[in-house]
Amino acid sequence: MSRVAILGASGRLGTHLVTIALERDFEVSALVRNPEKITRANYNLTLIEGGAGSGEDIQTAVEGCRFVLSAMGSSKPVMTACVRNLVQELKAIKPLKRFIFVSWLGAGDSVVQAQGVSELRSVITRATHKKMFEDISRAEDTIRASRLPYVILRPTRLTDDGPADSTVAVGAEEVPPGPISRVDLARFVFQILEEPGWERREVTVGSKSPR
């Protein structure tokens, strides 16, 4: 049985990742700030209360895991520091088969693409959250500079809708797809988790539905 670490497991995306991982018979090591948000009990689920700001907490969460999923979120520009801790610990995992990092649309080279989702909203969001976008872009740079088998996913607009099973992934130079539900994004993560050819790729993920 394969073991997967899920960081940010008590968040709105993270809880879906935990559910799907358990449904697929993974052993799950979940790093959570709020354990009470994980209401299900399962003998394959281990909860580690803590945060990615602590290298010790990350080390505990990822130990023995072949797969690592990051659904970390923050209202402060601390992602770069968290990712540096994470990358440092992941370098010690042998063999790490895949590391999937859920980023933001508008980070890195997807700035222009984000304007295609909603030009006005994109300009407002980047203006009011400039430090956050700079931080997440630096976090991406840290991952990119590593030799890890990473995949960077930049979802369009996330919703709490039910599954639509119409997920598409495109490059940063392409027209962005429509909004995507968190459950569909979680399903997509596990779709590509062991699929060959995804190493060191960066894609925008959305749905085929009209924007």
C-alpha positions, 0 to 999 in steps of 0.5 A: 500500500502506497503512503501519501502525505497531504499538507493543508489537509483540513482546508477546503481542498485538502479535505477532498484530497483526504477523502479520495486518498482513503477511497483509493486505499492509500495510507494517508499522513495528513498535516493539519492546523485544525484536526477537528475539521477532519471528521472521519476516522480511518485506520489508514489516516494519521493526523499530524497537528502542526504547520508547514512553517515547522520543518519538524512538522513537515518531516513527521508528515512526509516520512515514508511517503512516496507521494506528497500533495500540497494544498497549503493556503495562507492569508499571509505571505509565508508560502516561500518559507513553508515551501523552502522547509518542504523542499528541504525535507523532500530532498531526503525522501528516496524514492519520492515518486511525485510532489504535487503543489497547488499554486495560484493562477496569476503566479509565475508565468501565468500572469497574462493568462489570469487576465483571460479569466476576468481582466478586471478581477485579475487586476484588482486581485493582483493589486490588492494581494501583490505581496501574496502573488510575489510570495507564491511566485517565489515559492514556485521558483523554489520548487522549480530550482529543485530536482524534485519530481514536481507538478505545479497546478494552477486552478482557475476559479475554485468552487464548492460545486459537485463533480462535473468530470469535465477537467482540462489542463492547459499551458500558461500560453493557452486560453484559460478554461472555466472554473473548477470545483474543489472535488474535481481538482482533487480527483484530477490530482489523483488522476495524474498522481502515478501517470507517466510524463507529468514530472516537472510540469506546470499547468492551469487546471479548470473545466470545459464549462463556459467561463 
